[in-house]
Each structure stands twice: as C-alpha cells, then as structure tokens.
Amino acid sequence: MGRYCNFLIRWGILGASLVFLIHTFCNHWQEVRGLELQRQAWLLGGAAFAIACFAQLWLGVLWCWILAAFKQPLPKRWAIITFLKHAPAKYIPGSVWHLYGQVKAAQKKGLGLELATLSVLLGPLFVIAGALGLALISTPYAEFMAGLLGVILIVVHPRVLNFLWQRLRQLQGKQASTVLHHYPLRVLLGAVVLMLLRGIVFVLIVLAFTPLTWSALSSLMSGFSVAWLLSLTIPAPAGMGVFEASAIDILHPYLSPGLLLAAVAIYRLVNITAELMGASCAYWLKEE
C-alpha cells in the first residue's frame, strides 16, 4: 500500500507539473515562437554544454571526497567513472537506481553496505546545502532557508553524525564505530561550486536569448538554486517537471514566460545529453 501511494505521489506531482508547463506554453507559444538567438548564441551554448559535462565529473569528485572523509580513500578515477556510469539510471521509475548502482559498486570495492549507503545518501544532502547557500544571495525567504542550512551544517558535524551512526549500529546489534573524523568542509565547498556550475549553465542559456544586467544575475542565480532545490526534495522522477515549473514560477518577475519556457527546456536537454555522454565515455574507460 505504501509503495502504491508513493507511486501515485511521484507521478501525480510530475503530472501536475506537466499540466502547468503545458498551460504556460499554450498561453505564451507565440512568445516562444518569436524568440531570437543572440549573435554569440552557439558559443554560449557550447560553453554551457562543456560546463554541464564538467559538473557531472565534479559530482563524481564530491562522492570521492565523501568517501575520503569516511577514511575510505577509494581511487578518484574509479569514483568518477562509477558515478558517471550510473547517473542516467535516475530517470528510471523509482528514481533510486543510480544510488543503488553506486552502493553495489562501492560494496565490490570492499565497503560495507551501511557505509556505502551513507556515502551515497549524503551526496544529495551536501548538494541541498550548496543550493541553500546560493539561494541566500537574493530571496525573500532568507531566514527560513538559513535555518534549513543551519540544520544541515549541524547534522553533518562529526559529533552529531557519529552519534546518529552509532545509535543506528547499536539498534542493529552491531558494534558502534566512528564514521566521520573531521568536519566535511571540503565537501560543502565543493557542493557550492557544483551549484555555481549548474547556475552558470542556466545563465549562459538565458544569455543566448537576451542580454542580462549584473544586478539581474544575483536574482537569477538565487531563483535557479531554489528551483533546483525543490526538484531535489519534491518526490518526482529525477525532479523532471518540478524544476521547470518552479523556475518559471520563481523567475517570471525577471524574465518573460516564453523565454523561461525555452531556457528550462534547453537546460534540461543539455543536462540529459551531458549525463548520457558521460555515461557513454565512462563505459569505454577503465576504472583503474
């Protein structure tokens, strides 16, 4: 019953998001049709795609750093290739198969099931922290988001995380152990860099259609981060539809709906293409 309800919630959210996007498109299709590319559009698009590919590599580096913080320093090349191989699996119904693939790969490297699972689950938590940090640049919900960020920063503190980990081990009847030996500042800063990279990709796509002032960039980056945060936390398949609908709703005071429709569609296409290319290259490369 629980699985059935979860299925309905996930696909219900996706359906509602698609209805919103279709309704917005129907109301602004002439505006979308009238969009014109800037002179440097192809150069900006190429730069956006290159940065999107690098962001995929960077996610693999973040996972490697998380493992290193657990005193499990697996090869960086292996971590990146393994992450790239399994990244497209998040689009499979369930949205957990990319995480499952990473856990199984880590187990083959000698990590225990619990530790491998923790390393994989902490990745999105750090990315959420990075998104909250960028969202604070310009948002009317600064106090609320600062509070959420504070909670995450406390949870990943070695004393708190080790306490939770040890209690979980004791409940399972296993020997308590220390999992985190120092504060994961490097991982947190890396997550901020990741969100900056993703935000730059979105900004470059927008710049392909219209010039932007420096004052508009902070609002654009902040709004993008909030939309990305919602796509990570709201249960929809790979966040599809949620990011697009959220970005249009949040950023419409700064950009026209037609431009936003084109930008979010191209952004999603660029990201999926980067993930597929990364996975294809990873299967041709040796892990060691």
ABEGO torsion letter per residue (X at the ends): XAAAAAAAAAAAAAAAAAAAAAAAAAAAAAAAAABBBBAAAAAAAAAAAAAAAAAAAAAAAAAAAAAAAAGBBBBAAAAAAAAAAAAAAAABBGGAAAAAAAAAAAAAAGBBAAAAAAAAAAAAAAAAAAAAAAAAABBAAAAAAAAAAAAAAAAABAAAAAAAAAAAAAAAGBBBBBABABBBAAAAAAAAAAAAAAAAAAAAAAAAABBBBAAAAAAAAAAAAAAAAAAAABBBBGGBGAAAAAAAAAAAAABBAAAAAAAAAAAAAAAAAAAAAAAAAAAABBAX
